[in-house]
């Protein structure tokens, strides 16, 4: 399960900005919204005739596979690197 999200922004001029975001406290704060999103996803699964347990199981497996993932986006001279640990 991911524990830390690191975001590094390199602007064209100036010093790079680095932000560390712990996943668990953010998930705890956003838990009411996560419950509403899970309810909406369950309703969407029922509408589209997808098994709810398989959909949530696949989402959980994807979430647990995230550690070690890196996204590197460059636009012009600005770069953003997102690392999930």
Buried (B, 14 or more C-beta within 10 A) or exposed (E): EBEEBBBBBBEEEEEEEEEEEEBEEEEEEEEEEEEEEEEEBBEEBEEEEBEBEEBBEEEEEEEEEEBEEEEEEEEEEEBBBBBBB
